[in-house]
């Protein structure tokens, strides 16, 4: 009788040969691989968490975290809540990072909030050297409707 073959486990693979998926995703062009099961259809629902930096004309910085970046940025732009961001008119998205795990996003938010202002500025310039509003054009259709109804 032939000896039984042992099925390798992850413990059998040296750490240098394992592939660790990155937790942070900085590219909007990333591909999400889907797990499908015969009777349940696609299992592609994945939630992302965003750490973002917003600013105003005088470059006052605000760092935050959210699971819905477009909704949160819209809330900042419209001053939906009486807070720091509405008081200082924080209305320009200048930096963001996307995460798969909420714990990693929270950790990164705390790390960014702990940086000196000069380091935050360098972080923004590394992604957005011209300080453009990264959300420009996201809400044009909504803001145009709102201005038409108010006139």
HUPE-V769860 format. One record per backbone hydrogen bond with DSSP energy under -0.5 kcal/mol. NH is the residue of the N-H (numbers start at 1). CO is the residue of the C=O. E is the energy in kcal/mol with one decimal. If there is no record, write none. Layout:
nh	co	e
NH	CO	E
NH	CO	E
This chain:
nh	co	e
8	6	-0.5
12	9	-1.6
13	10	-0.9
17	14	-2.3
18	15	-1.0
20	18	-0.6
21	19	-0.6
25	98	-3.7
26	24	-0.5
30	27	-0.9
33	31	-0.6
36	34	-0.6
37	41	-1.5
41	37	-1.2
43	35	-1.2
46	44	-0.6
49	99	-2.4
50	66	-3.6
51	97	-2.0
52	64	-2.4
53	95	-2.8
54	62	-2.8
55	92	-2.2
59	56	-1.6
62	54	-2.2
64	52	-2.4
66	50	-2.2
72	68	-2.4
73	69	-2.7
74	70	-2.0
75	71	-2.1
76	72	-2.1
77	73	-2.8
78	74	-2.2
79	75	-0.7
79	76	-0.8
80	75	-2.2
83	81	-0.9
87	83	-2.7
88	84	-2.4
89	86	-0.5
90	85	-2.8
91	55	-1.6
91	89	-0.8
92	55	-2.1
94	53	-2.4
94	92	-0.6
95	53	-1.4
97	51	-2.3
98	25	-1.0
99	49	-3.3
100	23	-1.7
105	101	-1.7
106	102	-2.7
107	103	-2.2
108	104	-2.3
109	105	-2.6
110	106	-2.3
111	107	-2.1
112	108	-2.8
113	109	-2.7
114	110	-1.4
115	112	-1.4
119	116	-0.7
120	116	-2.0
121	117	-2.5
122	118	-1.8
123	119	-2.1
124	120	-2.3
125	121	-2.6
126	122	-1.8
127	123	-0.9
127	124	-0.9
128	124	-3.3
131	128	-2.0
134	93	-3.4
134	132	-0.8
136	133	-1.8
138	135	-2.3
142	139	-0.5
143	139	-2.7
144	140	-2.4
145	141	-1.4
146	142	-2.1
147	143	-2.1
148	144	-1.9
149	145	-2.0
150	146	-1.2
151	147	-0.7
151	148	-0.6
